[in-house]
Amino acid sequence: MKKHIYQADYQPIQALKKPDFFCNFVIMQNKASIQKPQLSRRAFWDVKLDELDFDQYAKFTIVRVFERGSSDDVREVVRYYGKDRVIKTLLFAEQLMPRAFVLSKRLFHLSNEQYKCLTGTLRAKNYSMY
């Protein structure tokens, strides 16, 4: 004879509260498991890519790729660092070439007023056409 299980027989499972250090460890472990970006030599002609520490020089890497890299390089950087970190780095960069402005504005729907390097300067008016 088959026993029927009814909804009333199930007990709700209590959510287990994990300590904060566990969550941070999981985040660090996931970051370590992400493969380094496979970038072309186009943007990094003057750097040894196999010796470049992508975590320590994140700002340099992101800005250089948006200024001089290929579309595949841009995809790799966004995959590795994440959209939020890339946007934050580009918005707070001290200098950006016009190509980086155009790429970041179109990819992430940004405006000239959001860029730190354009606020309060005459350059903002010049870049309004992009």
Backbone bond lengths (Angstrom), bond angles and torsions (degrees), N, CA, C in turn:
res aa  C-N    CA-C-N  psi(-1)  N-CA   C-N-CA  omega(-1)  CA-C   N-CA-C  phi
1 M - - - 1.434 - - 1.525 109.69 -
2 K 1.321 116.50 134.76 1.446 122.39 -176.82 1.521 110.39 -87.40
3 K 1.312 116.15 132.43 1.454 119.84 178.36 1.524 108.74 -91.29
4 H 1.311 116.89 130.50 1.456 121.79 178.72 1.526 109.21 -90.27
5 I 1.311 115.04 135.38 1.458 119.65 177.58 1.524 107.69 -104.36
6 Y 1.294 114.38 124.93 1.462 119.77 -178.61 1.528 109.71 -102.12
7 Q 1.305 115.07 162.33 1.469 121.78 -179.79 1.529 110.76 -56.41
8 A 1.307 117.45 -34.04 1.462 120.51 -177.62 1.527 111.71 -67.81
9 D 1.329 118.41 -19.60 1.454 121.34 -179.23 1.537 112.73 -75.17
10 Y 1.335 117.04 -19.37 1.462 120.75 -177.60 1.519 110.89 -85.26
11 Q 1.301 115.67 137.01 1.459 121.81 175.98 1.530 108.37 -100.98
12 P 1.336 118.83 138.84 1.471 119.17 177.82 1.527 110.19 -66.74
13 I 1.301 115.05 139.87 1.458 120.19 -179.55 1.519 108.68 -85.64
14 Q 1.305 115.11 128.71 1.468 120.29 178.29 1.525 109.15 -74.14
15 A 1.314 115.18 137.02 1.466 119.51 177.76 1.524 108.96 -72.18
16 L 1.304 115.70 129.38 1.455 120.13 179.36 1.523 109.30 -81.38
17 K 1.303 115.75 129.70 1.461 120.11 178.41 1.515 108.15 -88.25
18 K 1.319 115.85 120.82 1.450 120.86 -179.71 1.519 109.01 -97.59
19 P 1.306 117.72 145.41 1.466 119.52 177.70 1.522 110.90 -66.92
20 D 1.332 116.25 156.41 1.458 121.66 -176.70 1.526 112.67 -60.73
21 F 1.328 116.79 -37.88 1.454 118.39 -177.48 1.521 111.23 -63.62
22 F 1.333 117.25 -29.89 1.455 120.56 178.16 1.520 110.40 -64.86
23 C 1.341 116.84 -43.00 1.457 121.08 179.69 1.521 110.67 -63.27
24 N 1.331 117.28 -42.76 1.456 120.18 178.72 1.518 111.41 -65.09
25 F 1.325 117.09 -37.34 1.455 120.50 178.47 1.523 110.81 -64.30
26 V 1.321 117.07 -41.31 1.459 120.91 179.41 1.520 110.44 -63.85
27 I 1.343 116.91 -41.25 1.456 120.23 179.16 1.526 109.95 -63.89
28 M 1.330 117.50 -44.94 1.456 120.47 179.58 1.523 110.85 -65.01
29 Q 1.297 116.62 -37.56 1.458 120.00 -179.76 1.530 109.98 -66.45
30 N 1.319 117.80 -40.96 1.458 120.53 178.06 1.521 111.04 -65.82
31 K 1.326 118.32 -38.81 1.453 121.76 178.44 1.520 110.49 -63.73
32 A 1.326 116.74 -39.17 1.461 120.34 -179.87 1.523 111.51 -68.74
33 S 1.313 117.09 -28.31 1.455 119.77 -178.41 1.523 112.83 -81.15
34 I 1.338 117.43 -11.92 1.462 120.79 178.00 1.520 108.32 -74.40
35 Q 1.317 115.77 132.46 1.453 121.13 -179.73 1.520 110.82 -69.62
36 K 1.331 116.28 145.64 1.458 120.28 175.62 1.524 108.99 -60.80
37 P 1.338 117.31 149.03 1.466 118.70 179.47 1.523 111.63 -66.36
38 Q 1.298 115.67 139.42 1.463 122.00 177.36 1.526 107.56 -93.97
39 L 1.319 116.63 94.31 1.456 121.92 -174.67 1.526 110.55 -102.04
40 S 1.329 114.82 151.17 1.460 120.16 179.06 1.530 110.41 -82.14
41 R 1.294 116.27 166.98 1.459 121.79 178.36 1.530 111.67 -77.78
42 R 1.311 117.31 -7.12 1.462 121.75 -176.64 1.525 111.57 -56.59
43 A 1.311 117.84 -46.40 1.458 121.49 -177.48 1.526 112.43 -90.18
44 F 1.316 117.21 -19.79 1.459 120.62 -174.11 1.526 110.97 -121.17
45 W 1.310 116.34 54.97 1.456 121.09 -179.94 1.530 111.49 -70.31
46 D 1.334 117.31 -23.43 1.461 120.96 -174.60 1.527 112.95 -105.03
47 V 1.339 117.38 8.07 1.467 121.72 -174.60 1.524 108.77 -127.67
48 K 1.326 115.95 143.33 1.463 120.38 172.48 1.528 107.68 -82.61
49 L 1.322 116.71 105.87 1.467 121.11 -175.07 1.522 112.92 -63.34
50 D 1.313 117.91 -34.36 1.465 119.26 -178.51 1.527 111.90 -70.75
51 E 1.340 118.43 -18.07 1.458 121.71 178.38 1.528 112.92 -101.92
52 L 1.321 118.00 -6.75 1.465 122.14 -177.46 1.528 110.48 -73.35
53 D 1.317 116.50 127.72 1.462 122.09 176.09 1.524 107.74 -88.39
54 F 1.329 116.53 104.84 1.460 121.40 -173.33 1.527 113.06 -68.67
55 D 1.316 117.66 -25.33 1.465 119.99 179.02 1.524 111.59 -79.89
56 Q 1.312 116.82 -39.96 1.459 120.19 -179.48 1.530 111.45 -72.70
57 Y 1.317 117.72 -36.09 1.462 122.23 -177.58 1.528 111.38 -110.70
58 A 1.309 115.93 45.24 1.468 121.20 -177.28 1.527 111.26 -64.24
59 K 1.314 116.94 -45.07 1.470 120.24 -178.44 1.530 110.70 -60.86
60 F 1.314 116.49 -46.68 1.463 121.49 178.35 1.524 110.74 -58.86
61 T 1.324 116.40 -46.63 1.461 121.25 -176.75 1.515 111.51 -63.78
62 I 1.328 117.51 -46.24 1.468 121.41 -177.60 1.519 110.65 -64.08
63 V 1.324 116.59 -48.71 1.468 119.67 -177.98 1.522 110.52 -64.45
64 R 1.320 117.80 -43.70 1.471 121.04 -178.64 1.522 111.40 -62.19
65 V 1.325 117.29 -40.85 1.464 120.33 -179.64 1.527 110.60 -66.91
66 F 1.320 118.02 -41.89 1.460 119.77 -179.93 1.525 111.76 -70.71
67 E 1.315 117.63 -27.26 1.461 119.82 178.64 1.521 112.95 -82.43
68 R 1.330 117.89 -37.21 1.458 119.93 -170.62 1.528 115.50 -132.96
69 G 1.303 118.36 -4.51 1.462 120.73 -174.09 1.516 114.07 -84.69
70 S 1.316 115.39 170.28 1.467 121.79 177.15 1.533 109.66 -84.17
71 S 1.311 116.45 173.80 1.467 119.96 179.28 1.524 111.20 -65.61
72 D 1.333 117.20 -32.65 1.470 120.15 175.98 1.523 111.09 -66.39
73 D 1.334 116.50 -37.11 1.463 120.12 177.22 1.524 110.88 -64.08
74 V 1.323 116.56 -41.03 1.471 120.74 178.98 1.527 110.03 -62.09
75 R 1.327 116.85 -44.29 1.469 120.63 178.22 1.532 111.20 -60.54
76 E 1.318 116.79 -42.50 1.463 120.98 179.78 1.524 111.81 -63.93
77 V 1.325 117.04 -40.91 1.465 120.62 -179.59 1.524 110.34 -66.75
78 V 1.324 117.62 -42.50 1.470 120.65 178.63 1.527 110.18 -65.78
79 R 1.317 117.27 -38.01 1.474 120.13 177.52 1.530 110.96 -64.42
80 Y 1.319 117.08 -43.24 1.462 120.75 -174.73 1.528 112.28 -74.48
81 Y 1.325 117.14 -48.80 1.468 120.31 -174.92 1.527 113.39 -89.73
82 G 1.305 118.12 -23.06 1.454 121.07 -176.69 1.526 110.70 92.24
83 K 1.299 114.92 150.10 1.462 121.64 -175.51 1.530 112.07 -60.95
84 D 1.328 117.45 -43.49 1.462 120.66 -176.49 1.525 112.04 -63.54
85 R 1.312 117.22 -43.63 1.465 119.62 -178.89 1.527 111.25 -68.18
86 V 1.323 117.25 -37.52 1.459 120.67 178.69 1.526 110.34 -64.62
87 I 1.326 117.35 -45.52 1.463 121.06 179.26 1.519 110.45 -61.69
88 K 1.313 117.02 -46.67 1.469 120.78 -179.03 1.527 110.79 -60.77
89 T 1.312 117.28 -42.93 1.462 120.99 179.97 1.519 111.29 -63.62
90 L 1.326 117.13 -43.32 1.459 119.88 -178.76 1.530 111.82 -70.09
91 L 1.316 117.27 -37.07 1.466 120.08 -179.43 1.524 112.26 -68.39
92 F 1.323 117.69 -33.33 1.463 120.89 -176.71 1.526 113.11 -102.25
93 A 1.322 117.90 12.34 1.459 120.82 176.52 1.526 109.89 -69.01
94 E 1.318 115.80 145.39 1.458 120.24 -178.86 1.514 112.03 -75.25
95 Q 1.323 117.48 -32.29 1.462 123.20 178.33 1.513 109.16 -142.63
96 L 1.324 116.16 144.31 1.460 121.63 173.28 1.520 108.86 -142.75
97 M 1.311 116.03 142.78 1.458 120.32 174.91 1.530 108.48 -77.43
98 P 1.329 117.58 157.59 1.474 120.31 -179.03 1.528 113.95 -54.74
99 R 1.326 117.98 -36.09 1.468 120.23 179.55 1.527 111.27 -61.12
100 A 1.334 117.02 -39.44 1.463 120.84 179.09 1.526 110.56 -66.39
101 F 1.333 117.59 -37.66 1.465 120.43 176.45 1.522 111.04 -61.35
102 V 1.310 114.84 -50.07 1.470 119.38 -176.55 1.521 110.84 -62.11
103 L 1.325 116.73 -47.38 1.467 120.46 -179.62 1.523 111.94 -60.65
104 S 1.318 116.45 -49.17 1.469 119.14 -176.38 1.529 111.70 -69.06
105 K 1.324 116.90 -36.70 1.470 119.01 178.81 1.521 111.19 -64.64
106 R 1.321 116.94 -40.46 1.467 119.93 -178.24 1.527 112.48 -76.78
107 L 1.311 116.45 -37.69 1.466 119.03 -179.48 1.521 112.88 -71.35
108 F 1.339 116.13 -41.68 1.460 120.46 -171.82 1.525 113.70 -111.86
109 H 1.325 117.70 6.25 1.480 123.01 177.29 1.528 111.28 55.74
110 L 1.320 115.63 56.17 1.460 121.87 -179.51 1.527 109.93 -102.32
111 S 1.330 115.81 162.85 1.460 120.27 177.39 1.533 109.46 -117.86
112 N 1.320 116.70 163.35 1.468 121.75 -178.36 1.521 111.99 -60.61
113 E 1.313 118.26 -32.55 1.461 121.62 -177.03 1.528 112.28 -67.11
114 Q 1.308 117.72 -19.30 1.456 121.20 -177.53 1.533 112.97 -81.55
115 Y 1.323 117.58 -21.94 1.461 121.22 -177.33 1.518 110.69 -79.31
116 K 1.324 115.76 128.49 1.462 121.14 -179.81 1.524 111.58 -63.82
117 C 1.317 116.90 -39.26 1.468 120.21 -175.85 1.524 112.47 -73.42
118 L 1.306 118.62 -11.19 1.465 120.80 178.59 1.523 113.59 -103.01
119 T 1.286 118.11 -14.54 1.458 119.45 -176.03 1.527 110.59 -73.30
120 G 1.311 115.66 131.56 1.453 121.96 176.61 1.517 114.60 72.81
121 T 1.324 118.05 21.99 1.459 120.29 179.24 1.517 110.33 -128.33
122 L 1.317 115.70 164.95 1.465 120.25 175.69 1.525 111.47 -72.91
123 R 1.331 116.67 -20.00 1.465 119.63 179.85 1.515 111.87 -61.06
124 A 1.322 117.85 -28.73 1.465 120.94 -178.47 1.521 110.81 -61.69
125 K 1.314 116.64 -38.02 1.468 119.31 178.93 1.534 110.69 -69.11
126 N 1.330 116.70 -37.35 1.447 120.37 179.84 1.523 112.53 -67.71
127 Y 1.320 116.69 -31.59 1.462 120.58 -179.06 1.518 113.25 -88.76
128 S 1.306 117.85 3.08 1.466 119.46 -179.42 1.511 112.12 -68.31
129 M 1.346 117.74 -22.89 1.460 119.65 -179.55 1.518 112.31 -74.52
130 Y 1.323 118.68 -17.33 1.467 120.88 179.54 1.459 108.55 -79.49
